[in-house]
Amino acid sequence: MPTPVQRYYGRWATLYDRVADLPGLRSWRAATAALLDPAAGDTVVEMGCGTGANVPYLRERVGPDGRVVGVDVTREMLDRAGEHSERTGPGIDYVQGDATRPPLRTADAILATFVVGMFADPARVVDRWCDLVGPGGRVALLNFQRSDRALAAPFNVAFEGFVRLSAPGGRFTRSSQAAAFERRVDAAREALVGRTEQRQFETFAGGYLGVLAGTVTA
Ligand SMILES: C[S@@+](CC[C@H](N)C(=O)[O-])C[C@H]1O[C@@H](n2cnc3c(N)ncnc32)[C@H](O)[C@@H]1O
């Protein structure tokens, strides 16, 4: 029996695939992979990889001796990933599974883009990811956020609309759903801060995207 998340992303996988690779998004995906900063030869796991739009940038970083593993719970999203030559090939694997209970034993680095705001207990999930990469491993989270820049107020309505679209199955008003999403992203970031050092935080897109990356401490 598919979950609401699987039904939602299963239905919209083809459209999502087109939007996920728009030129503006590409530069932010490349910058996020740079902040994750895996070494050549590393194994990077992308949790909630969707249609694999980050995979080319991760593969470029880990090189021919490295490995990129995309984990997603929605079969149709992984099927779209498999249709792109630059997102498939040697050293790239996709696994259908639940990122909150990672179906892998080891990794050097973990990336999650536009995903942690969907989890019921994001702090616990980030904690598990930190355990998985272990001391010295890297974790990066990219998320939409409300912008506090001047003139941003009208666009924060668009932010609320995005949250509604990306969080299937919720029975909330637009504003309360956005607030719940923000609490979950904050909880994920706080958990990552608590487990890491050498952290970097960067924003893109006028402050509407924020990426937090760090190295897991012993
Ligand atoms: C907004 S999309 C982001 C996809 C991709 N990370 C990107 O940047 O384009 C969210 C993705 O997370 C996946 N997802 C949601 N909950 C998940 C879970 N518990 N485990 C694995 N994947 C999950 C959905 O199937 C969907 O593909």
The ligand as a Gaussian input file, in Angstrom:
#p B3LYP/6-31G(d) Opt

LIG

0 1
 C       10.971000      17.591000      -2.846000
 S       11.559000      16.025000      -3.443000
 C       13.335000      16.320000      -3.468000
 C       14.061000      15.443000      -4.436000
 C       15.547000      15.744000      -4.613000
 N       16.260000      15.666000      -3.361000
 C       15.783000      17.090000      -5.262000
 O       16.537000      17.889000      -4.743000
 O       15.219000      17.325000      -6.348000
 C       11.368000      14.984000      -2.031000
 C       11.759000      13.546000      -2.300000
 O       11.905000      12.898000      -1.038000
 C       11.371000      11.596000      -1.160000
 N       11.068000      11.125000       0.201000
 C       10.165000      11.632000       1.065000
 N       10.195000      10.953000       2.227000
 C       11.159000      10.001000       2.084000
 C       11.672000       8.971000       2.930000
 N       11.219000       8.786000       4.168000
 N       12.658000       8.182000       2.459000
 C       13.146000       8.333000       1.196000
 N       12.678000       9.273000       0.353000
 C       11.714000      10.098000       0.785000
 C       10.179000      11.740000      -2.085000
 O        9.827000      10.521000      -2.670000
 C       10.736000      12.749000      -3.086000
 O       11.389000      12.091000      -4.146000

